[in-house]
Amino acid sequence: ETGIVVARFLAILELYRNASISFEQLEPLGELTLRWTADDWSDESLADLGADYDG
């Protein structure tokens, strides 16, 4: 479903913005490889994800 794809894409962007993942794509529209790069991650980190968007 489109909504699920969009939600996953936004989640990936947010994790990248917080330096929790890195990604590599060797060619345009090619396979996207994600790597977890966060040194430490907790439930609190997850709860705070995107908190700076709140108005």
N, C-alpha and C positions, 0 to 999 in steps of 0.2 A: 504494500500500500504506500502511496505517496507520502502520507503523514509520517509513517515510520521512517522512511528514508530521510526525510527532511529533519526529523528529530535526531536521528543518529548523526547526520552530517553536522548539525549545530553542536551536538555534544562533542564531537571530534574537534571542531574549531575551538570550543571553550577549553578543552583539555590542552590543546596546543598553546593557546594563549597563556595558560597557567604553567607552561613548561612541564607538563606531566607526561606528554607524549611527543614523539617526533615522527615524521613520516617521510617516505621516499617514494617517488614515482619516476620511473626511468624514462617514460615517454608519455606524451600527452594522451589522456584518456586510457592510459595503461593501468596495470595493477598497482594499487596503493598499498604499501607496506607500512604498518603502524608499529612503533616500538614504545614501550613504557619507559619513561626516563625519570619519573619522580623518585627521589631518594626516600622520602617518607610520605605516607598517605594514610589518612585516618578517616573515620566517619565524620569528624568535624570538618575536615577538608572538603568532603563531598557535600556536606550541608551548606558550606559557604560558597560553593561553586556558583558563580554568576550573581553573587550578592551585590556586586557593585552596579548592577543594572537596575536595582530597585530604586524607585523615585522618591 
